[in-house]
Amino acid sequence: MTNDAPDLAAAYDLTSPAASKRLYADWAKSYDLSFAAQQSYHLPFQTAQAFVTAGGLMSGKRGPVLDAGAGTGLCGQALSDLGVSQLEATDISADMLAEATKKNIYRAVIEADLLRGIPVPDGRYQGVVSSGTFTHGHIGPEAFPELLRVAERGAQFALSINKKFYHLAGFETAFAALEQDGKITGFSLPEVSIYGAAASAEHRHDTAFIALFNKA
């Protein structure tokens, strides 16, 4: 690291992809301990559990499943622990992906900006999961077309979205349009806690929606 580990406020204040890469380069090696463990950050598990409960890879499907905005692989690890295999990860930060690779749960990792595109064919994935990417300082519903492109028809989605950011960034309007246009089905929006009881940070009481739906 080039300085002390960043904190959540710094992540929420990001304004560009370049800034994201700089922050997560500094944070990658200590992220799991300095943030996730200390703040009882259990959103990745909540997202993985929602994916599996919603159907995940039912009906004989085997994957692959995309972990979008995978970071250090916390959600991927939770998915793996719940029996989901054939995982692939993508993230804008090469440094975070390097840490994710150490968990030995991904068959492929792809450095990519979701807003610029993921270098994979149309319809590659039978499931798409994302935890902690749709939040302040990161990206909004403008990433949906690309995620839908890389998913096959019927693919299960489970996307965590910070509740406050959901309203600020226009997610409600975006989902309504996707439903109206017949691009997604089975939409539901359960609300979960982001942190456990041991959290002490300013945002410890924040919640997230987990957008569950299938590609039509």
N, C-alpha and C positions, 0 to 999 in steps of 0.2 A: 504494500500500500504506500501511497505517497503522503498520506496524512492520517489522522485518526479516522476511525470508521464513520461513514455518514450515518445520518439518522432518518427517520421517516419523514420529518419535515423537509429535509433536503430532497428526498424522492418525490414528495408531493409538489415541490417547487420547480421541477424540471420543465424546460420550455422547448427542447429540441432533441432530435436523435443523438446529436453529438454530445449534448450534455448528459444524456442517459448513459452513453458509453463511458464517459469519464467517471461518472458517479459509481456505476457498477463495477468498473475496473478497480476502483478503490475499495469497494465493499465486498467483492466476490469471495475472497478467502475467509472472511470473518462473518459473513452474512448469517449462516446457519446458527452460529453460537451467539454473536453479538446482538442479533435481532430476533430471529425466529425462536430460539430456545429461551432467551431471557424474557421475551414478551409473550410467551405462550401463544405464538402465532399459529393458530390451527385452521385458518381458512383453507390451506392446501388440502388438508384431510376432509374438511367439510365439502369441498368441491368434488374431490375424488369419490367420496361416499355418495353424493348426490348423483353423479354419473352412473355409478354401479346400480344404485337403487332405481334409477329411471329406466334401466334396461341395459345400459352400457353396450355390451357385445352379446346380446341374446340372439336367438334364432340361428345358432351355429356360426355366427360371424367370429372371425379370429383377429381382425385388425388389418392393417395397423391403426393405431390411435395416435393422433397428434396432440402433444402437449405444447400449446402455443404460449409464448412468453414464459418458457419453462424455468428461467432463472437457474438456480442451483439444483433444481430437480426435486423440490420438496413435494409437489403435487404428483410428479411421476413416481416418487418413492411410495407415496400413499396408494396410488393406483396399483403398483406392483404388489404391495402388501395385501391388497384386496383381490389379487388374482388376475389383474389385467396385464397381459404381456404384449409383445410386439409394439412397444412404445417408440415413438420418434419425437424429438424435441426441436423446437426452434426458438431462438431468442436473438435480440439485437446485440447482446453483449457476448463477445467471444470469451471473456474472462469468466462470466457466470456459467456459460456452457462447459468450460473446462472443469469447473467444480462439479457440474451435473454429471459429466462423463465418469468421474471417480466413483459414482454410486453404482455403476455397472448395471443400469436398468434400461438404457436406451440402445436400440440397435442402430440408430443414426442420430446425429445432431446436426442441425442446419443453422448457420448464422444468417439471419435475414431480418429485415425490417418489414413488419406485416403490412405497412402502408405502401411499400414498394414491390411487394410480392415475394412469395416463397417459391424457390426453384424446384417445384415438383409438378407432375402432370395433374390435369383436372381429375377430380373424383378419386384421388389416391386413398383417402382415409375413411374408415368405417366409424370413426368417432373423433370428436374434437373436444378437448378440455383446455380450459385456461383459468388460472388462479392468480389474482393479484395484478393482472395486466391492465384491466379496464378500471382505472382509478385516476385520481388527481395526478397531473403532471405526466401522464402516460398517453394512452390512446383511447378514442371513443368509438362510436358505431361505424365510423368510416372504414374500419378494418373488416367489417362483416362480409362485403363482397368477396374478398380474397379467401376468407375462411370457408365460405360457402362453396367457392370454386374448387377448393382442394378436397372437399368432402363428397363422398358418393351419395346418391339418392337414398334417403332413409337414415343417413348417419345421425347418431345421437350427439347432441351438443350439451355441454355443461360449462357455462361461462360465468365466473364470479364478477360482479360489478359493484363497486363501492356504492352504498345507498345514496349518499350525498351527491356523488358524481353522476349517478344514474339520472337524477333530475336535472342537474346542471348541463349535461352533455347531450341531452335529447334522445336518450335510449328509448323512452316510451314511444316517441314518434317513429323511431326507426323500426322497432319491433311491430308496431301497428301496420306500417307500410309493407314489411316483409310478409305479414299474415295476409293482408289485403291482396297483395300481388301473388299469393299462392306459392311463396318460396320456402316457407317453413310451416310446420304443423305441430300440434301437441304442445303449444307454448304454455309454460307455467313459470312462476317466479317466487319460489320460497325465499324467505329471509333468514339469514344465519348470523351468528356472532363471528367476528374476525379474530378475536383474541380470547384466551382463557382467563380464568379467575386470577392467575398470577401476574397478569399484565399490569404495568405501572405507567406506561407512556400516556401522553396527552390524548391520544385517539383510542384508548383502551376500550371505550364503550361503543365504538363504531360497529356498524353492521354492514352486511353486503347482501345483495340479491344474488341468487344463482339462477341464471336464465337457462331453462331446460327446454329443448325443442329438437325436432328432427328436420333435416333438410327434405323438402318436398320433392 
